[in-house]
Amino acid sequence: MKDLWLRFMKEEDGVGVVELILILVVLISLVLIFKEQLTRLVEDIFKKIVKQSNKV
């Protein structure tokens, strides 16, 4: 039983998946928190692109 427990504690196969899920959760949370600011930033960038493309 002790050997089984030690092997279970040393098992790291699922660690990469858990890390990836945690990173995605953090990124999604940040997007939801700063949604308004990000939307305004992207709109401003596209306005500048359109404005400068009209000059060309």
C-alpha positions in Angstrom: 0.0 0.0 0.0 2.9 2.3 0.9 4.5 1.7 -2.5 1.2 2.4 -4.3 0.9 5.7 -2.4 4.5 6.7 -3.2 4.0 6.0 -6.9 0.8 8.0 -7.0 2.6 11.0 -5.4 5.4 10.8 -7.9 3.1 10.6 -10.9 3.3 13.7 -13.0 1.4 12.7 -16.2 -1.5 15.1 -15.6 0.6 18.0 -14.4 0.9 19.6 -17.9 -2.9 19.4 -18.4 -3.6 21.0 -15.0 -1.1 23.8 -15.7 -2.7 24.5 -19.1 -6.2 24.6 -17.6 -5.1 27.0 -14.9 -3.4 29.3 -17.4 -6.6 29.3 -19.5 -8.7 30.1 -16.5 -6.5 33.1 -15.6 -6.4 34.4 -19.1 -10.2 34.1 -19.5 -10.7 35.8 -16.1 -8.4 38.7 -17.1 -10.3 39.1 -20.4 -13.6 39.2 -18.5 -12.3 41.7 -15.9 -10.8 44.1 -18.5 -13.3 43.5 -21.3 -14.3 47.2 -21.6 -10.8 48.5 -21.7 -9.7 45.9 -24.2 -12.7 46.7 -26.4 -11.9 50.4 -26.4 -8.2 49.7 -27.1 -9.0 47.5 -30.1 -11.5 50.0 -31.4 -9.0 52.9 -31.1 -6.3 50.8 -32.9 -8.7 50.0 -35.8 -9.8 53.7 -36.0 -6.1 54.7 -36.3 -5.5 52.0 -39.0 -8.5 53.2 -41.0 -7.6 56.8 -40.6 -4.0 56.2 -41.7 -4.9 53.9 -44.6 -7.1 56.7 -46.0 -3.9 58.8 -46.3 -2.2 56.3 -48.5 
